C-alpha cells in the first residue's frame, strides 16, 4: 500500500497527537495519585485492606 504525501502527513500528525494524549493521561494519573495520597495522609479517607476488598467483590459476584 502506498500513501500519498498528504496521507503520510495526516498519519504523522495523528501519531504525534496520540503521543500527546499519552502524556496528558500520565499527567492526569500522577495528579490523581497525589490527590489520593494527600487524602490518606490528612485522614480525610481511610484505606481498606486488599483482602477485604477482594472478599467483598467475591461476595458481590456470587
C-alpha positions as CSV (number, residue, x, y, z in Angstrom):
1,X,0.0,0.0,0.0
2,X,1.4,3.4,-1.0
3,X,0.3,6.5,0.8
4,X,0.4,9.9,-0.8
5,X,2.4,12.7,0.7
6,X,-0.8,14.3,2.1
7,X,-1.9,10.9,3.6
8,X,1.6,10.4,5.2
9,X,1.4,13.9,6.7
10,X,-2.0,13.2,8.2
11,X,-0.8,9.9,9.6
12,X,2.2,11.6,11.1
13,X,0.0,14.3,12.7
14,X,-2.3,11.6,14.2
15,X,0.6,9.6,15.6
16,X,2.1,12.7,17.2
17,X,-1.2,13.7,18.6
18,X,-1.6,10.2,20.1
19,X,1.7,10.7,21.9
20,X,0.5,14.0,23.4
21,X,-2.7,12.2,24.7
22,X,-0.5,9.7,26.5
23,X,1.4,12.5,28.2
24,X,-1.8,14.1,29.2
25,X,-3.2,10.8,30.6
26,X,0.0,10.2,32.5
27,X,-0.1,13.7,34.0
28,X,-3.8,13.2,35.0
29,X,-3.0,9.9,36.7
30,X,0.0,11.5,38.5
31,X,-2.2,14.3,39.8
32,X,-4.8,11.7,40.9
33,X,-2.2,9.7,42.8
34,X,-1.0,12.9,44.6
35,X,-4.6,13.8,45.5
36,X,-5.3,10.4,46.9
37,X,-2.1,10.3,48.9
38,X,-2.9,13.7,50.4
39,X,-6.4,12.5,51.4
40,X,-4.9,9.4,53.1
41,X,-2.3,11.4,54.9
42,X,-4.8,14.1,56.1
43,X,-7.2,11.4,57.4
44,X,-9.9,12.6,55.0
45,X,-10.3,9.0,53.8
46,X,-9.3,5.6,55.2
47,X,-7.8,2.7,53.3
48,X,-9.4,-0.7,53.1
49,X,-7.2,-3.8,53.3
50,X,-6.9,-5.6,49.9
51,X,-8.2,-8.8,51.4
52,X,-11.4,-7.1,52.5
53,X,-11.9,-5.5,49.1
54,X,-11.5,-8.9,47.3
55,X,-13.7,-10.7,49.8
56,X,-16.5,-8.1,49.2
57,X,-16.1,-8.4,45.4
58,X,-16.2,-12.1,45.6
59,X,-19.5,-11.9,47.6
60,X,-20.9,-9.4,45.2
61,X,-20.4,-11.6,42.2
62,X,-21.6,-14.8,43.6
